[in-house]
Amino acid sequence: MQAGFSGTTTVPTTVTAYRLGPLAMKPASTASRQHIRNTPGPQPSRGDSKRAGQNAAGKKPYRSFPLTPHRNGQFCKKIRGKIHYFGTVTDPEQALANYHRHCEGLHSGHVTSVPKKAAPITLRQLANEFLNAAATRRDAGRLTSRSFTDYHRVCGKVIGALGRDLPVAAVTRDHLVTLYQCLSEGVSPTTLDGRIGIVRSLFKFAYDEELIEQPLRLKALPRPEKRELRVDRARRGRRHFIASEIRAMLGATTAPMRAMILLGINCGLGNTDIAKLRKDAIDLDRRWLDYPRPKTGVSRRCPLWPETVEAIQLALQQQHRRRPVDAAVQHLLFVTRKGHPFVRSVEKVDDKGRPVVTEHDAIATSFKRLMAGQGIITPGLGFYGLRRSLETIGGETGHQVAVDHIMGHAPASGDMGAVYRQHVAESALRSVTDYVRVWLFGPEGAAADGR
């Protein structure tokens, strides 16, 4: 379906990207008018200049004016056997400027028609363009479904705050102040920072795609300061798990959730990572995971614990006993009982004909239920906390390069070490995962290793 905002009409079932042409030009300024008169081409004679500016509708402004008024109210000229129109007779200077802009191509035959002016693009049209481009990136695997859902939600807030028919070029500082108030209402600085980042990307997209002639000034949409973000993170409290909590959940659940939890703390996989994990990324015989992170595309390898391998094998056995799944997901390591990926986006049309994108995360839902059953009630703590736990505990080994490799972190732009580093030793990777395993199961539990 089209990923956009269509008002009250029914949305097509396929995503169709479209691109508007250049926007209508603004009236020429005094300087540009002087430039037009200085442009090479037929110029008024001394007698003609006395009559300049005295043009009546349907007449030339002066005798040597190169264009002819047409009965349809526009100036025209026959070039290479075809009549071309350049503007209304009420604005001869603009028509002349349009002629000079295209005359070389028309007379040479390289251009066969004068490009028509497009109406100023509205916020609704911009949102559709932006979301269609985002949908293309999502389908190509360059954008996560969750990010696309956030894009769609924020575009809806922009249209709700400013109106869908407002031209993008007409957005003023007052409009941005109103939008900022709408975006910041009832949310944390971290959430606001993400929303403003999407809005800035939206308006940058408009200028980069030549949908507007001038970039918008966005000083009225400031992102939260770093200090505000640090205070917000500190106020949230702990966002990682302690070992006893993870052990309690492992003892209270079965496959495939047990395998997912172990992949989260063993290899730092998040919800989307696990939902997109392919069977061929796991080598159960050698106990290794080789799986580029979907979000960043960064290559990563991680040794698997015996507990992780055993849980994955059990999950695969249970999955084989289920009904056959769709061919599109047969390559996935984990699928739901209905044969869907555990994390997916569903696009529908509401009763008003507007597209709605809903994010389904069965991992987060099941994991929250498991946490509640074990009495683990901490705001902001969810399945992603396992990934934070691996980063926190693994960093105690001092092998930060190995930790980053396991986590799939994208190196900083100025990190020359990452540019020259060709691989990370398996011994360093094992030192990190073994340390986290001892932290989780204790020295006695970790000693029972069949490697």
WOJOGI-V372074 format. One record per run of one state. SS is the DSSP state (alpha for helix, beta for strand, coil for the rest). FROM is the first residue (numbers start at 1). TO is the last residue. If there is no record, write none. Layout:
# WOJOGI-V372074
ss->SS from->FROM to->TO
ss->SS from->FROM to->TO
This chain:
# WOJOGI-V372074
ss->coil from->1 to->22
ss->beta from->23 to->23
ss->coil from->24 to->29
ss->alpha from->30 to->38
ss->coil from->39 to->45
ss->alpha from->46 to->50
ss->coil from->51 to->67
ss->beta from->68 to->69
ss->coil from->70 to->73
ss->beta from->74 to->79
ss->coil from->80 to->81
ss->beta from->82 to->88
ss->coil from->89 to->91
ss->alpha from->92 to->108
ss->coil from->109 to->117
ss->beta from->118 to->118
ss->coil from->119 to->121
ss->beta from->122 to->122
ss->alpha from->123 to->139
ss->coil from->140 to->144
ss->alpha from->145 to->162
ss->coil from->163 to->166
ss->beta from->167 to->167
ss->alpha from->168 to->170
ss->coil from->171 to->172
ss->alpha from->173 to->184
ss->coil from->185 to->188
ss->alpha from->189 to->208
ss->coil from->209 to->225
ss->alpha from->226 to->236
ss->coil from->237 to->242
ss->alpha from->243 to->252
ss->coil from->253 to->256
ss->alpha from->257 to->267
ss->coil from->268 to->270
ss->alpha from->271 to->275
ss->coil from->276 to->277
ss->beta from->278 to->278
ss->alpha from->279 to->281
ss->beta from->282 to->283
ss->coil from->284 to->287
ss->beta from->288 to->290
ss->coil from->291 to->300
ss->beta from->301 to->303
ss->coil from->304 to->305
ss->alpha from->306 to->320
ss->coil from->321 to->326
ss->alpha from->327 to->329
ss->coil from->330 to->331
ss->beta from->332 to->332
ss->coil from->333 to->342
ss->beta from->343 to->349
ss->coil from->350 to->354
ss->beta from->355 to->361
ss->alpha from->362 to->373
ss->coil from->374 to->383
ss->alpha from->384 to->397
ss->coil from->398 to->399
ss->alpha from->400 to->407
ss->coil from->408 to->415
ss->alpha from->416 to->420
ss->coil from->421 to->425
ss->alpha from->426 to->447
ss->coil from->448 to->451
